[in-house]
Amino acid sequence: MPEPIGLHICFNELGREIEVLDVTLLEKDTYRVEETPIFNPGVTLGDIIRVKEEQGIYYYVETVEKSNLDRYAWLLSKETVNSTEIAVFKQRIAEIQGKWEQIFGGFLVIHIPKDAAMDVDGEMNRIIEHFEN
């Protein structure tokens, strides 16, 4: 299986929102997204997308296949994001074949298989409430 590469992907036609994303080449102009894009909430980790290349920039064309993962996201305080509770939560996510990403320090994105029997919102709400009190 090919290694992920960093690809400059533009999600708007004007070329103003370009981000470098880790992707895996599947076939010509078709890639699996290996991280969560910031500029396109409709595309997520695990999605298979088609792009077109122009002058070294790859323009998003369409999502060919959606990921088999559900996505959750929270903006957390520094205290919460650095807590033991979050570390344990991340470990539990990995144990059920899920993935997590921490973006810009406090933005936590969780991806879990659609058939997972985990109450992600409930568990995160309990962690957040613990630190708000």
A tleap script that builds the chain and sets N, CA, C and O, in Angstrom:
source leaprc.protein.ff14SB
mol = sequence {
  NMET PRO GLU PRO ILE GLY LEU HIE ILE CYS
  PHE ASN GLU LEU GLY ARG GLU ILE GLU VAL
  LEU ASP VAL THR LEU LEU GLU LYS ASP THR
  TYR ARG VAL GLU GLU THR PRO ILE PHE ASN
  PRO GLY VAL THR LEU GLY ASP ILE ILE ARG
  VAL LYS GLU GLU GLN GLY ILE TYR TYR TYR
  VAL GLU THR VAL GLU LYS SER ASN LEU ASP
  ARG TYR ALA TRP LEU LEU SER LYS GLU THR
  VAL ASN SER THR GLU ILE ALA VAL PHE LYS
  GLN ARG ILE ALA GLU ILE GLN GLY LYS TRP
  GLU GLN ILE PHE GLY GLY PHE LEU VAL ILE
  HIE ILE PRO LYS ASP ALA ALA MET ASP VAL
  ASP GLY GLU MET ASN ARG ILE ILE GLU HIE
  PHE GLU CASN
}
set mol.1.N position { 0.844 -1.182 0.000 }
set mol.1.CA position { 0.000 0.000 0.000 }
set mol.1.C position { 0.890 1.245 0.000 }
set mol.1.O position { 1.857 1.310 0.758 }
set mol.2.N position { 0.575 2.224 -0.835 }
set mol.2.CA position { 1.401 3.436 -0.907 }
set mol.2.C position { 1.347 4.234 0.399 }
set mol.2.O position { 0.357 4.192 1.130 }
set mol.3.N position { 2.414 4.949 0.668 }
set mol.3.CA position { 2.487 5.821 1.841 }
set mol.3.C position { 1.698 7.102 1.571 }
set mol.3.O position { 1.652 7.563 0.431 }
set mol.4.N position { 1.074 7.687 2.601 }
set mol.4.CA position { 0.402 8.977 2.424 }
set mol.4.C position { 1.396 10.059 2.007 }
set mol.4.O position { 2.569 10.031 2.380 }
set mol.5.N position { 0.900 10.998 1.235 }
set mol.5.CA position { 1.694 12.148 0.800 }
set mol.5.C position { 0.939 13.424 1.147 }
set mol.5.O position { -0.281 13.397 1.308 }
set mol.6.N position { 1.643 14.526 1.261 }
set mol.6.CA position { 1.015 15.821 1.466 }
set mol.6.C position { 0.666 16.426 0.115 }
set mol.6.O position { 1.537 16.617 -0.734 }
set mol.7.N position { -0.606 16.726 -0.076 }
set mol.7.CA position { -1.064 17.254 -1.361 }
set mol.7.C position { -1.724 18.611 -1.129 }
set mol.7.O position { -2.536 18.756 -0.215 }
set mol.8.N position { -1.381 19.611 -1.956 }
set mol.8.CA position { -2.026 20.924 -1.884 }
set mol.8.C position { -3.395 20.803 -2.550 }
set mol.8.O position { -3.491 20.646 -3.767 }
set mol.9.N position { -4.451 20.878 -1.741 }
set mol.9.CA position { -5.806 20.718 -2.270 }
set mol.9.C position { -6.583 22.007 -2.052 }
set mol.9.O position { -6.573 22.584 -0.965 }
set mol.10.N position { -7.250 22.442 -3.100 }
set mol.10.CA position { -8.088 23.630 -3.049 }
set mol.10.C position { -9.547 23.186 -3.085 }
set mol.10.O position { -9.953 22.402 -3.944 }
set mol.11.N position { -10.328 23.703 -2.136 }
set mol.11.CA position { -11.734 23.318 -2.052 }
set mol.11.C position { -12.678 24.368 -2.639 }
set mol.11.O position { -13.896 24.205 -2.567 }
set mol.12.N position { -12.134 25.446 -3.221 }
set mol.12.CA position { -13.018 26.382 -3.915 }
set mol.12.C position { -12.416 26.719 -5.274 }
set mol.12.O position { -11.207 26.610 -5.476 }
set mol.13.N position { -13.261 27.121 -6.186 }
set mol.13.CA position { -12.840 27.329 -7.573 }
set mol.13.C position { -11.903 28.522 -7.742 }
set mol.13.O position { -11.177 28.602 -8.733 }
set mol.14.N position { -11.914 29.448 -6.784 }
set mol.14.CA position { -11.096 30.646 -6.895 }
set mol.14.C position { -9.661 30.432 -6.431 }
set mol.14.O position { -8.809 31.297 -6.631 }
set mol.15.N position { -9.392 29.299 -5.822 }
set mol.15.CA position { -8.041 28.993 -5.379 }
set mol.15.C position { -7.619 29.696 -4.112 }
set mol.15.O position { -6.423 29.817 -3.846 }
set mol.16.N position { -8.571 30.165 -3.322 }
set mol.16.CA position { -8.238 30.920 -2.118 }
set mol.16.C position { -8.075 30.057 -0.877 }
set mol.16.O position { -7.416 30.475 0.075 }
set mol.17.N position { -8.645 28.893 -0.862 }
set mol.17.CA position { -8.584 28.036 0.326 }
set mol.17.C position { -7.812 26.774 -0.010 }
set mol.17.O position { -8.395 25.755 -0.381 }
set mol.18.N position { -6.512 26.850 0.121 }
set mol.18.CA position { -5.641 25.719 -0.195 }
set mol.18.C position { -5.081 25.194 1.116 }
set mol.18.O position { -4.591 25.961 1.944 }
set mol.19.N position { -5.153 23.900 1.296 }
set mol.19.CA position { -4.511 23.304 2.458 }
set mol.19.C position { -3.761 22.056 2.041 }
set mol.19.O position { -4.118 21.386 1.071 }
set mol.20.N position { -2.722 21.760 2.788 }
set mol.20.CA position { -1.938 20.568 2.523 }
set mol.20.C position { -2.528 19.450 3.370 }
set mol.20.O position { -2.550 19.534 4.598 }
set mol.21.N position { -3.004 18.406 2.705 }
set mol.21.CA position { -3.613 17.271 3.391 }
set mol.21.C position { -2.831 16.007 3.106 }
set mol.21.O position { -2.327 15.810 2.000 }
set mol.22.N position { -2.734 15.155 4.109 }
set mol.22.CA position { -2.188 13.825 3.888 }
set mol.22.C position { -3.246 12.995 3.179 }
set mol.22.O position { -4.380 12.880 3.644 }
set mol.23.N position { -2.861 12.420 2.047 }
set mol.23.CA position { -3.763 11.593 1.242 }
set mol.23.C position { -2.986 10.383 0.730 }
set mol.23.O position { -1.756 10.397 0.671 }
set mol.24.N position { -3.716 9.349 0.366 }
set mol.24.CA position { -3.113 8.170 -0.240 }
set mol.24.C position { -3.648 8.037 -1.656 }
set mol.24.O position { -4.860 8.015 -1.870 }
set mol.25.N position { -2.742 7.949 -2.623 }
set mol.25.CA position { -3.132 7.778 -4.017 }
set mol.25.C position { -3.731 6.391 -4.210 }
set mol.25.O position { -3.116 5.383 -3.861 }
set mol.26.N position { -4.948 6.349 -4.773 }
set mol.26.CA position { -5.605 5.078 -5.069 }
set mol.26.C position { -5.538 4.760 -6.555 }
set mol.26.O position { -5.286 3.622 -6.950 }
set mol.27.N position { -5.767 5.777 -7.366 }
set mol.27.CA position { -5.614 5.689 -8.821 }
set mol.27.C position { -5.506 7.108 -9.331 }
set mol.27.O position { -5.641 8.054 -8.555 }
set mol.28.N position { -5.269 7.275 -10.603 }
set mol.28.CA position { -5.058 8.625 -11.155 }
set mol.28.C position { -6.178 9.572 -10.715 }
set mol.28.O position { -7.357 9.296 -10.938 }
set mol.29.N position { -5.799 10.683 -10.093 }
set mol.29.CA position { -6.709 11.734 -9.633 }
set mol.29.C position { -7.678 11.303 -8.535 }
set mol.29.O position { -8.627 12.029 -8.238 }
set mol.30.N position { -7.459 10.140 -7.927 }
set mol.30.CA position { -8.344 9.651 -6.868 }
set mol.30.C position { -7.512 9.320 -5.625 }
set mol.30.O position { -6.545 8.561 -5.689 }
set mol.31.N position { -7.913 9.905 -4.498 }
set mol.31.CA position { -7.154 9.790 -3.265 }
set mol.31.C position { -8.073 9.491 -2.082 }
set mol.31.O position { -9.244 9.870 -2.076 }
set mol.32.N position { -7.515 8.800 -1.075 }
set mol.32.CA position { -8.211 8.645 0.198 }
set mol.32.C position { -7.644 9.702 1.141 }
set mol.32.O position { -6.427 9.822 1.283 }
set mol.33.N position { -8.514 10.458 1.777 }
set mol.33.CA position { -8.127 11.519 2.700 }
set mol.33.C position { -7.722 10.887 4.034 }
set mol.33.O position { -8.481 10.111 4.615 }
set mol.34.N position { -6.522 11.223 4.515 }
set mol.34.CA position { -5.978 10.614 5.726 }
set mol.34.C position { -6.011 11.538 6.940 }
set mol.34.O position { -5.490 11.193 8.001 }
set mol.35.N position { -6.623 12.712 6.783 }
set mol.35.CA position { -6.805 13.638 7.900 }
set mol.35.C position { -8.000 14.540 7.618 }
set mol.35.O position { -8.498 14.582 6.493 }
set mol.36.N position { -8.452 15.251 8.623 }
set mol.36.CA position { -9.644 16.084 8.489 }
set mol.36.C position { -9.311 17.425 7.846 }
set mol.36.O position { -8.490 18.172 8.378 }
set mol.37.N position { -9.928 17.744 6.713 }
set mol.37.CA position { -9.730 19.070 6.124 }
set mol.37.C position { -10.375 20.154 6.996 }
set mol.37.O position { -11.427 19.931 7.595 }
set mol.38.N position { -9.755 21.297 7.060 }
set mol.38.CA position { -10.290 22.431 7.813 }
set mol.38.C position { -11.269 23.230 6.954 }
set mol.38.O position { -12.267 23.735 7.469 }
set mol.39.N position { -10.997 23.352 5.646 }
set mol.39.CA position { -11.772 24.243 4.790 }
set mol.39.C position { -12.977 23.593 4.118 }
set mol.39.O position { -13.693 24.265 3.376 }
set mol.40.N position { -13.218 22.320 4.352 }
set mol.40.CA position { -14.384 21.680 3.743 }
set mol.40.C position { -14.978 20.689 4.733 }
set mol.40.O position { -14.517 19.551 4.820 }
set mol.41.N position { -16.006 21.111 5.488 }
set mol.41.CA position { -16.604 20.212 6.476 }
set mol.41.C position { -17.334 19.027 5.852 }
set mol.41.O position { -17.680 18.078 6.556 }
set mol.42.N position { -17.570 19.067 4.561 }
set mol.42.CA position { -18.239 17.962 3.876 }
set mol.42.C position { -17.311 16.813 3.527 }
set mol.42.O position { -17.773 15.743 3.131 }
set mol.43.N position { -16.004 17.020 3.670 }
set mol.43.CA position { -15.013 15.983 3.397 }
set mol.43.C position { -14.347 15.647 4.718 }
set mol.43.O position { -14.049 16.538 5.514 }
set mol.44.N position { -14.113 14.366 4.950 }
set mol.44.CA position { -13.532 13.959 6.226 }
set mol.44.C position { -12.545 12.817 6.049 }
set mol.44.O position { -12.413 12.253 4.962 }
set mol.45.N position { -11.864 12.492 7.116 }
set mol.45.CA position { -10.902 11.411 7.124 }
set mol.45.C position { -11.540 10.136 6.591 }
set mol.45.O position { -12.633 9.757 7.013 }
set mol.46.N position { -10.857 9.481 5.666 }
set mol.46.CA position { -11.345 8.228 5.094 }
set mol.46.C position { -12.158 8.379 3.822 }
set mol.46.O position { -12.386 7.392 3.123 }
set mol.47.N position { -12.602 9.589 3.503 }
set mol.47.CA position { -13.341 9.798 2.255 }
set mol.47.C position { -12.414 9.561 1.065 }
set mol.47.O position { -11.210 9.803 1.146 }
set mol.48.N position { -12.977 9.094 -0.016 }
set mol.48.CA position { -12.238 8.959 -1.270 }
set mol.48.C position { -12.711 10.090 -2.174 }
set mol.48.O position { -13.902 10.223 -2.458 }
set mol.49.N position { -11.751 10.906 -2.621 }
set mol.49.CA position { -12.096 12.080 -3.413 }
set mol.49.C position { -11.404 12.041 -4.774 }
set mol.49.O position { -10.379 11.386 -4.960 }
set mol.50.N position { -11.998 12.761 -5.704 }
set mol.50.CA position { -11.395 12.960 -7.022 }
set mol.50.C position { -10.981 14.424 -7.108 }
set mol.50.O position { -11.705 15.316 -6.665 }
set mol.51.N position { -9.811 14.651 -7.681 }
set mol.51.CA position { -9.279 15.993 -7.848 }
set mol.51.C position { -8.817 16.186 -9.284 }
set mol.51.O position { -8.647 15.220 -10.028 }
set mol.52.N position { -8.615 17.438 -9.665 }
set mol.52.CA position { -7.980 17.727 -10.958 }
set mol.52.C position { -6.803 18.650 -10.668 }
set mol.52.O position { -6.909 19.565 -9.852 }
set mol.53.N position { -5.682 18.404 -11.341 }
set mol.53.CA position { -4.461 19.153 -11.093 }
set mol.53.C position { -4.301 20.261 -12.127 }
set mol.53.O position { -4.464 20.040 -13.327 }
set mol.54.N position { -3.976 21.466 -11.635 }
set mol.54.CA position { -3.662 22.605 -12.500 }
set mol.54.C position { -2.518 23.375 -11.855 }
set mol.54.O position { -2.675 23.915 -10.760 }
set mol.55.N position { -1.382 23.430 -12.515 }
set mol.55.CA position { -0.205 24.178 -12.069 }
set mol.55.C position { 0.206 23.812 -10.643 }
set mol.55.O position { 0.505 24.696 -9.841 }
set mol.56.N position { 0.225 22.534 -10.326 }
set mol.56.CA position { 0.687 22.065 -9.031 }
set mol.56.C position { -0.328 22.121 -7.907 }
set mol.56.O position { -0.036 21.720 -6.781 }
set mol.57.N position { -1.527 22.620 -8.208 }
set mol.57.CA position { -2.600 22.674 -7.211 }
set mol.57.C position { -3.658 21.661 -7.617 }
set mol.57.O position { -4.038 21.568 -8.784 }
set mol.58.N position { -4.119 20.916 -6.646 }
set mol.58.CA position { -5.142 19.903 -6.895 }
set mol.58.C position { -6.483 20.449 -6.423 }
set mol.58.O position { -6.674 20.740 -5.242 }
set mol.59.N position { -7.410 20.581 -7.373 }
set mol.59.CA position { -8.733 21.125 -7.074 }
set mol.59.C position { -9.699 19.981 -6.799 }
set mol.59.O position { -9.806 19.033 -7.577 }
set mol.60.N position { -10.397 20.091 -5.678 }
set mol.60.CA position { -11.399 19.108 -5.312 }
set mol.60.C position { -12.506 19.110 -6.358 }
set mol.60.O position { -13.036 20.166 -6.706 }
set mol.61.N position { -12.858 17.917 -6.864 }
set mol.61.CA position { -13.927 17.775 -7.852 }
set mol.61.C position { -15.168 17.166 -7.208 }
set mol.61.O position { -16.266 17.713 -7.318 }
set mol.62.N position { -14.985 16.025 -6.530 }
set mol.62.CA position { -16.129 15.344 -5.929 }
set mol.62.C position { -15.666 14.309 -4.916 }
set mol.62.O position { -14.511 13.883 -4.903 }
set mol.63.N position { -16.610 13.921 -4.070 }
set mol.63.CA position { -16.381 12.797 -3.168 }
set mol.63.C position { -16.906 11.560 -3.876 }
set mol.63.O position { -18.089 11.482 -4.209 }
set mol.64.N position { -16.031 10.599 -4.104 }
set mol.64.CA position { -16.375 9.370 -4.805 }
set mol.64.C position { -17.034 8.383 -3.848 }
set mol.64.O position { -17.991 7.696 -4.204 }
set mol.65.N position { -16.504 8.325 -2.622 }
set mol.65.CA position { -17.044 7.397 -1.626 }
set mol.65.C position { -16.844 7.995 -0.241 }
set mol.65.O position { -15.753 8.455 0.094 }
set mol.66.N position { -17.908 7.985 0.561 }
set mol.66.CA position { -17.817 8.496 1.922 }
set mol.66.C position { -17.133 7.479 2.827 }
set mol.66.O position { -17.198 6.273 2.590 }
set mol.67.N position { -16.497 7.972 3.835 }
set mol.67.CA position { -15.812 7.154 4.832 }
set mol.67.C position { -16.820 6.297 5.597 }
set mol.67.O position { -18.003 6.631 5.670 }
set mol.68.N position { -16.344 5.202 6.159 }
set mol.68.CA position { -17.205 4.374 7.007 }
set mol.68.C position { -17.084 4.807 8.468 }
set mol.68.O position { -17.396 4.038 9.378 }
set mol.69.N position { -16.634 6.030 8.683 }
set mol.69.CA position { -16.459 6.570 10.029 }
set mol.69.C position { -17.446 7.700 10.298 }
set mol.69.O position { -17.747 8.499 9.410 }
set mol.70.N position { -17.945 7.760 11.531 }
set mol.70.CA position { -18.722 8.913 11.984 }
set mol.70.C position { -17.762 9.912 12.598 }
set mol.70.O position { -16.789 9.535 13.250 }
set mol.71.N position { -18.043 11.190 12.387 }
set mol.71.CA position { -17.139 12.247 12.844 }
set mol.71.C position { -17.807 13.066 13.938 }
set mol.71.O position { -18.980 13.425 13.837 }
set mol.72.N position { -17.043 13.354 14.981 }
set mol.72.CA position { -17.470 14.206 16.087 }
set mol.72.C position { -16.368 15.231 16.314 }
set mol.72.O position { -15.194 14.938 16.087 }
set mol.73.N position { -16.734 16.435 16.762 }
set mol.73.CA position { -15.713 17.459 16.995 }
set mol.73.C position { -16.122 18.376 18.142 }
set mol.73.O position { -17.295 18.700 18.323 }
set mol.74.N position { -15.102 18.787 18.917 }
set mol.74.CA position { -15.306 19.701 20.028 }
set mol.74.C position { -14.137 20.659 20.122 }
set mol.74.O position { -13.002 20.306 19.802 }
set mol.75.N position { -14.423 21.879 20.566 }
set mol.75.CA position { -13.388 22.838 20.911 }
set mol.75.C position { -13.282 22.801 22.431 }
set mol.75.O position { -14.227 23.159 23.134 }
set mol.76.N position { -12.136 22.371 22.932 }
set mol.76.CA position { -11.961 22.118 24.356 }
set mol.76.C position { -10.997 23.112 24.994 }
set mol.76.O position { -10.112 23.661 24.337 }
set mol.77.N position { -11.192 23.325 26.288 }
set mol.77.CA position { -10.264 24.173 27.038 }
set mol.77.C position { -8.911 23.471 27.141 }
set mol.77.O position { -8.813 22.256 26.966 }
set mol.78.N position { -7.888 24.244 27.423 }
set mol.78.CA position { -6.538 23.681 27.571 }
set mol.78.C position { -6.518 22.646 28.693 }
set mol.78.O position { -5.895 21.593 28.557 }
set mol.79.N position { -7.197 22.943 29.796 }
set mol.79.CA position { -7.245 22.019 30.927 }
set mol.79.C position { -7.893 20.693 30.522 }
set mol.79.O position { -7.396 19.624 30.876 }
set mol.80.N position { -8.992 20.764 29.787 }
set mol.80.CA position { -9.693 19.556 29.367 }
set mol.80.C position { -8.861 18.751 28.380 }
set mol.80.O position { -8.710 17.540 28.544 }
set mol.81.N position { -8.323 19.402 27.363 }
set mol.81.CA position { -7.605 18.697 26.309 }
set mol.81.C position { -6.332 18.022 26.829 }
set mol.81.O position { -5.889 17.019 26.270 }
set mol.82.N position { -5.749 18.567 27.890 }
set mol.82.CA position { -4.526 18.000 28.456 }
set mol.82.C position { -4.795 17.045 29.622 }
set mol.82.O position { -3.860 16.624 30.303 }
set mol.83.N position { -6.046 16.707 29.852 }
set mol.83.CA position { -6.415 15.898 31.019 }
set mol.83.C position { -6.172 14.404 30.805 }
set mol.83.O position { -6.089 13.918 29.678 }
set mol.84.N position { -6.063 13.708 31.912 }
set mol.84.CA position { -5.965 12.250 31.886 }
set mol.84.C position { -7.227 11.654 31.280 }
set mol.84.O position { -7.163 10.657 30.560 }
set mol.85.N position { -8.373 12.261 31.568 }
set mol.85.CA position { -9.643 11.760 31.052 }
set mol.85.C position { -9.659 11.751 29.521 }
set mol.85.O position { -10.146 10.799 28.910 }
set mol.86.N position { -9.134 12.798 28.908 }
set mol.86.CA position { -9.074 12.854 27.444 }
set mol.86.C position { -8.069 11.833 26.918 }
set mol.86.O position { -8.316 11.198 25.893 }
set mol.87.N position { -6.958 11.671 27.594 }
set mol.87.CA position { -5.962 10.669 27.171 }
set mol.87.C position { -6.575 9.270 27.189 }
set mol.87.O position { -6.362 8.491 26.260 }
set mol.88.N position { -7.328 8.949 28.230 }
set mol.88.CA position { -7.987 7.644 28.325 }
set mol.88.C position { -9.047 7.516 27.232 }
set mol.88.O position { -9.182 6.460 26.614 }
set mol.89.N position { -9.790 8.583 26.999 }
set mol.89.CA position { -10.830 8.597 25.956 }
set mol.89.C position { -10.210 8.332 24.581 }
set mol.89.O position { -10.748 7.544 23.803 }
set mol.90.N position { -9.093 8.978 24.280 }
set mol.90.CA position { -8.400 8.764 23.002 }
set mol.90.C position { -7.960 7.307 22.866 }
set mol.90.O position { -8.063 6.723 21.787 }
set mol.91.N position { -7.475 6.727 23.950 }
set mol.91.CA position { -7.059 5.326 23.923 }
set mol.91.C position { -8.251 4.417 23.626 }
set mol.91.O position { -8.126 3.467 22.853 }
set mol.92.N position { -9.390 4.697 24.224 }
set mol.92.CA position { -10.595 3.902 23.971 }
set mol.92.C position { -11.032 4.024 22.513 }
set mol.92.O position { -11.493 3.049 21.920 }
set mol.93.N position { -10.891 5.208 21.937 }
set mol.93.CA position { -11.220 5.421 20.522 }
set mol.93.C position { -10.336 4.518 19.664 }
set mol.93.O position { -10.829 3.845 18.758 }
set mol.94.N position { -9.039 4.502 19.944 }
set mol.94.CA position { -8.104 3.666 19.179 }
set mol.94.C position { -8.439 2.181 19.324 }
set mol.94.O position { -8.302 1.421 18.365 }
set mol.95.N position { -8.873 1.766 20.504 }
set mol.95.CA position { -9.195 0.357 20.749 }
set mol.95.C position { -10.383 -0.135 19.930 }
set mol.95.O position { -10.490 -1.330 19.656 }
set mol.96.N position { -11.285 0.779 19.532 }
set mol.96.CA position { -12.433 0.362 18.710 }
set mol.96.C position { -12.194 0.674 17.223 }
set mol.96.O position { -13.132 0.789 16.435 }
set mol.97.N position { -10.907 0.805 16.869 }
set mol.97.CA position { -10.489 1.074 15.482 }
set mol.97.C position { -10.893 2.459 15.002 }
set mol.97.O position { -11.037 2.693 13.802 }
set mol.98.N position { -11.074 3.371 15.946 }
set mol.98.CA position { -11.341 4.757 15.603 }
set mol.98.C position { -10.038 5.537 15.531 }
set mol.98.O position { -8.960 5.006 15.798 }
set mol.99.N position { -10.158 6.798 15.167 }
set mol.99.CA position { -8.996 7.678 15.081 }
set mol.99.C position { -9.368 9.006 15.709 }
set mol.99.O position { -10.539 9.384 15.752 }
set mol.100.N position { -8.371 9.697 16.189 }
set mol.100.CA position { -8.597 11.031 16.729 }
set mol.100.C position { -7.539 11.974 16.177 }
set mol.100.O position { -6.424 11.568 15.849 }
set mol.101.N position { -7.918 13.246 16.085 }
set mol.101.CA position { -7.000 14.285 15.645 }
set mol.101.C position { -7.161 15.475 16.574 }
set mol.101.O position { -8.277 15.836 16.948 }
set mol.102.N position { -6.058 16.075 16.941 }
set mol.102.CA position { -6.079 17.282 17.750 }
set mol.102.C position { -5.513 18.392 16.878 }
set mol.102.O position { -4.335 18.376 16.521 }
set mol.103.N position { -6.356 19.349 16.540 }
set mol.103.CA position { -6.006 20.405 15.592 }
set mol.103.C position { -5.950 21.749 16.325 }
set mol.103.O position { -6.837 22.061 17.119 }
set mol.104.N position { -4.926 22.528 16.064 }
set mol.104.CA position { -4.747 23.847 16.686 }
set mol.104.C position { -4.810 23.773 18.205 }
set mol.104.O position { -5.274 24.716 18.846 }
set mol.105.N position { -4.361 22.690 18.785 }
set mol.105.CA position { -4.291 22.559 20.239 }
set mol.105.C position { -5.561 22.071 20.888 }
set mol.105.O position { -5.548 21.027 21.540 }
set mol.106.N position { -6.663 22.788 20.735 }
set mol.106.CA position { -7.875 22.458 21.470 }
set mol.106.C position { -9.039 21.937 20.660 }
set mol.106.O position { -10.102 21.663 21.218 }
set mol.107.N position { -8.868 21.794 19.366 }
set mol.107.CA position { -9.955 21.285 18.534 }
set mol.107.C position { -9.750 19.782 18.388 }
set mol.107.O position { -8.828 19.336 17.705 }
set mol.108.N position { -10.624 19.000 19.040 }
set mol.108.CA position { -10.505 17.545 19.039 }
set mol.108.C position { -11.538 16.950 18.090 }
set mol.108.O position { -12.737 17.194 18.225 }
set mol.109.N position { -11.060 16.172 17.134 }
set mol.109.CA position { -11.924 15.514 16.158 }
set mol.109.C position { -11.787 14.014 16.363 }
set mol.109.O position { -10.680 13.476 16.380 }
set mol.110.N position { -12.918 13.350 16.516 }
set mol.110.CA position { -12.960 11.908 16.736 }
set mol.110.C position { -13.655 11.262 15.545 }
set mol.110.O position { -14.672 11.762 15.066 }
set mol.111.N position { -13.105 10.154 15.070 }
set mol.111.CA position { -13.696 9.371 13.984 }
set mol.111.C position { -13.844 7.944 14.504 }
set mol.111.O position { -12.865 7.328 14.926 }
set mol.112.N position { -15.071 7.419 14.472 }
set mol.112.CA position { -15.271 6.037 14.907 }
set mol.112.C position { -16.055 5.280 13.840 }
set mol.112.O position { -16.830 5.877 13.093 }
set mol.113.N position { -15.854 3.970 13.771 }
set mol.113.CA position { -16.623 3.181 12.802 }
set mol.113.C position { -18.125 3.363 13.039 }
set mol.113.O position { -18.585 3.427 14.179 }
set mol.114.N position { -18.875 3.445 11.941 }
set mol.114.CA position { -20.317 3.667 12.025 }
set mol.114.C position { -21.032 2.612 12.868 }
set mol.114.O position { -22.064 2.904 13.472 }
set mol.115.N position { -20.502 1.404 12.914 }
set mol.115.CA position { -21.168 0.335 13.663 }
set mol.115.C position { -20.654 0.200 15.095 }
set mol.115.O position { -21.016 -0.753 15.785 }
set mol.116.N position { -19.817 1.134 15.557 }
set mol.116.CA position { -19.283 1.064 16.924 }
set mol.116.C position { -20.398 1.324 17.938 }
set mol.116.O position { -21.275 2.160 17.719 }
set mol.117.N position { -20.345 0.601 19.035 }
set mol.117.CA position { -21.375 0.719 20.071 }
set mol.117.C position { -20.922 1.661 21.186 }
set mol.117.O position { -21.188 1.400 22.359 }
set mol.118.N position { -20.257 2.725 20.842 }
set mol.118.CA position { -19.745 3.672 21.829 }
set mol.118.C position { -20.575 4.950 21.797 }
set mol.118.O position { -20.867 5.475 20.722 }
set mol.119.N position { -20.957 5.452 22.969 }
set mol.119.CA position { -21.688 6.715 23.080 }
set mol.119.C position { -20.669 7.849 23.189 }
set mol.119.O position { -20.378 8.331 24.283 }
set mol.120.N position { -20.140 8.260 22.063 }
set mol.120.CA position { -19.073 9.262 22.025 }
set mol.120.C position { -19.548 10.590 22.615 }
set mol.120.O position { -18.854 11.182 23.442 }
set mol.121.N position { -20.714 11.055 22.199 }
set mol.121.CA position { -21.230 12.328 22.730 }
set mol.121.C position { -21.430 12.259 24.235 }
set mol.121.O position { -21.039 13.174 24.959 }
set mol.122.N position { -22.032 11.187 24.704 }
set mol.122.CA position { -22.281 11.039 26.135 }
set mol.122.C position { -21.002 11.041 26.943 }
set mol.122.O position { -20.910 11.720 27.965 }
set mol.123.N position { -20.014 10.286 26.494 }
set mol.123.CA position { -18.738 10.229 27.212 }
set mol.123.C position { -18.033 11.581 27.204 }
set mol.123.O position { -17.494 12.015 28.222 }
set mol.124.N position { -18.039 12.242 26.050 }
set mol.124.CA position { -17.386 13.548 25.980 }
set mol.124.C position { -18.124 14.570 26.835 }
set mol.124.O position { -17.491 15.393 27.496 }
set mol.125.N position { -19.445 14.528 26.832 }
set mol.125.CA position { -20.209 15.462 27.668 }
set mol.125.C position { -19.877 15.276 29.146 }
set mol.125.O position { -19.777 16.262 29.875 }
set mol.126.N position { -19.704 14.034 29.605 }
set mol.126.CA position { -19.329 13.790 31.003 }
set mol.126.C position { -17.941 14.366 31.304 }
set mol.126.O position { -17.718 14.935 32.373 }
set mol.127.N position { -17.018 14.217 30.362 }
set mol.127.CA position { -15.672 14.772 30.566 }
set mol.127.C position { -15.732 16.288 30.627 }
set mol.127.O position { -15.127 16.896 31.510 }
set mol.128.N position { -16.448 16.903 29.705 }
set mol.128.CA position { -16.551 18.360 29.667 }
set mol.128.C position { -17.218 18.885 30.939 }
set mol.128.O position { -16.748 19.857 31.530 }
set mol.129.N position { -18.308 18.245 31.359 }
set mol.129.CA position { -19.002 18.687 32.584 }
set mol.129.C position { -18.094 18.605 33.790 }
set mol.129.O position { -18.171 19.459 34.672 }
set mol.130.N position { -17.232 17.598 33.854 }
set mol.130.CA position { -16.291 17.442 34.963 }
set mol.130.C position { -15.382 18.673 35.073 }
set mol.130.O position { -15.061 19.109 36.178 }
set mol.131.N position { -14.972 19.226 33.940 }
set mol.131.CA position { -14.049 20.357 33.965 }
set mol.131.C position { -14.757 21.695 34.030 }
set mol.131.O position { -14.114 22.706 34.313 }
set mol.132.N position { -16.042 21.741 33.782 }
set mol.132.CA position { -16.789 23.007 33.898 }
set mol.132.C position { -17.200 23.273 35.330 }
set mol.132.O position { -17.471 24.420 35.687 }
set mol.133.N position { -17.253 22.255 36.151 }
set mol.133.CA position { -17.691 22.426 37.554 }
set mol.133.C position { -16.550 22.789 38.467 }
set mol.133.O position { -16.753 22.966 39.668 }
savepdb mol mol.pdb
quit
